[in-house]
């Protein structure tokens, strides 16, 4: 049975939100990886390093969970872009009448 229109809209919103939050988690993971590397170079074995590594692990886990959720929804990286391109008309005057 095909999903109803409201369910499709909710699914699109969920996918859009998951993509946004996944990019946030990826940026946070990169930030904390850099911070952990810098802290380990300056103060190896310190409390700051422990906190950096813990936050790195948290954001990496959240990134993986968001990616898995997107994969379970069956969304590929280019599926949304390809679908939106296929529905838009590339012909500016598709009505068949000459422009005045």
Secondary structure, DSSP 8 states (H G I E B T S, - for coil): ----HHHHHHHHHHHHHHHHHHHHHHHHHHHHHHHHHHHHHHSTT-HHHHHHHHHHHHHHHHHHHHHHHHHHTT--TTHHHHHHHHHS---TTTTS----
